[in-house]
Amino acid sequence: MPDQVTGFNRYVSDPMYIGLVLAILGQALVFQSLGLVIYAVLVWVATASFVLLYEQPTVARKYGNEYAEYKLNVPAWLPRLRPW
């Protein structure tokens, strides 16, 4: 499976969700907006809930042991320092 994993998914399993939250936090810094920080937290809670309750179980059913190995080696939110 490691040979099949490419791009940012070698470092973190949910790079698009992380990018979205970081973009909102960047806007919060630029505009000095507490409201955007709160919005970023709400977006993170929503996406993390979606990942835990729907996405991971669905992918686990489809890919079984391959996904279990991937999940053990690649974190969801805090990127690895070296690719898997």
Residue pairs with C-beta under 8 A, 6 or more apart in sequence:
1 66
1 69
1 70
2 10
2 73
2 84
5 70
5 74
5 84
7 15
8 15
9 15
9 74
10 74
10 80
10 83
10 84
11 74
11 79
11 80
11 83
11 84
12 18
12 74
12 75
12 76
12 77
12 78
12 79
12 80
13 70
13 71
13 74
13 75
13 76
14 47
14 51
14 76
14 77
17 44
17 47
17 48
17 51
18 77
18 79
20 43
20 47
21 40
21 43
21 44
21 47
24 36
24 39
24 40
24 43
25 36
25 37
25 40
27 33
27 36
28 34
28 36
28 37
28 39
28 40
48 76
48 77
51 76
56 71
59 67
60 67
60 68
60 71
63 70
70 84
73 84
74 80
74 84
